[in-house]
Each structure stands twice: as structure tokens, then as C-alpha cells.
Amino acid sequence: MAWCAIFISWAAEEAGVRSKTGTEAWTVGWANWYAAKGKWGTKPKVGALVFYDWSGGKSRSGIDHVGIVEKVNANGSIVAIEGNHSNAVARVPRSSSIVGYGYWA
């Protein structure tokens, strides 16, 4: 069972920022929510939600995973905190499969 979005929703609730981040159980719906609010982009920023498409597409309709950007490296890669990474919460370096970012802050 996929639970990456539920983890991010839980973290937002625990941090008291759910009204700003939104909450979703469907990654595509969540990315579209950010786009509808004009808070969607392709530049990594610490704290933003990062959305991935494992097939390498760049369309929001193909998104199937989400995390929180913890660090942006000088080369443009990121480190994200992700739920459901090998069925655990993990700090994960990423440089590919990124569709875009939801900026809530």
C-alpha cells in the first residue's frame, strides 16, 4: 500500500501547517491543488513538497510519489524526506524523476 502522501499530510498536521500545505491522499490531486493556487514550479526550495514520476514523465498526471525537500545541493539535486521509501520514512538524495514542486511557505 502506498502511503507517501498520507505521511506528508500527517507531518503537516503535526507541524501545524496543514492549512498552508493542503492534505491529500492522491499525489496527482495534491500537485494539481498547488498548480490551481499558483504555487507550482520546477525550482527546488527547502520545505517545498517535491513530486515524482517514476516513469520519468514531466506531467502532473503521471505523479506517483511525494516528499519534502530538506536540502538543495549546489548541483541542483535535492535531499528529501519521504514516507514509503522501501516501506519506511527515509532521507533520500534525488536528482531525477522530479516533476515539480509545491510551494506552501
LINSULRA-V766750 format. One record per helix or strand. SS is the DSSP state (a for helix, b for strand). FROM is the first residue (numbers start at 1). TO is the last residue. If there is no record, write none. Layout:
SS | FROM | TO
SS | FROM | TO
This chain:
a | 4 | 15
a | 18 | 21
a | 27 | 36
b | 40 | 41
b | 49 | 52
a | 60 | 62
b | 65 | 72
b | 78 | 85
b | 88 | 94
b | 98 | 102
